[in-house]
Amino acid sequence: MAPTELLPHRPPFLFVDEIVDLRPGESARARWYVDPDAAFFEGHFPGNPILPGVIIVEALAQTGALAALADPETEGKLALFAGIDKVRFRRPVRPGDTLEMETALTRRRGPVGEGKGAAVVGDERACEAVVRFALVDVDEATT
């Protein structure tokens, strides 16, 4: 299954290239091949390009959204950020790196949920975070 079958995101704001493992309503593992030609590397930082941390956190959230939106109970829903906690950056992510991400959904109460995510490059942890999301009807998100 392609990420775009579940996620509404599209380039340049789609940060999942491949779904490695998907357990609807439970967890997702995904892969992102960090494009060396991405525009944000021009300014972050010239001569020393590093993937912005907020984009790594977004990639973890998109990975969690795969798990949430693959659940048949969430059909017609959109996952929106509701919060971010316990973010830690452990190593820089560079152009051309492959980011392996896993987000496990840890809590869900009604339309609000939480997931614990981690991103690694090779065998080194790059980032970990707790992401919160709200599931809303697609129609509600467009008004």
Secondary structure, DSSP 8 states (H G I E B T S, - for coil): --GGGT----TTS----EEEEEETTTEEEEEEE--TT-GGGGTS-TTS----HHHHHHHHHHHHHHHHHHSGGGTTEEEEEEEEEEEEE-S---TT-EEEEEEEEEEEETTEEEEEEEEEETTEEEEEEEEEEEEEEHHHHT-
